[in-house]
Amino acid sequence: MLRRRGPPLSTTDVRARLRDDCVRRGGQRAWARVHDVADTYVSGVIAGRQEPGPKILRALGLARDPATYSELWEPPYAEE
């Protein structure tokens, strides 16, 4: 089992990391070719039109954490 190495990242952080990695690799097309994903998909993730999926996350050394739930208000039946 892999352990988390740092604080949780937001989707904005992931997009920035992808953008920076693309620049280092020589552009979005080059990055996409190396990681076997469509360059339009990479562009869509960076632009915020699409969510980063498993292939992109894996290529960046990331994984999606399961969703968590937070209590926002006390339900009405709690008063009974």
Secondary structure, 3 states (H helix, E strand, C coil): CCCCCCCCCCHHHHHHHHHHHHHHHCCHHHHHHHCCCCHHHHHHHHHCCCCCCHHHHHHCCCCCCCCCCCCCCCCHHHHC
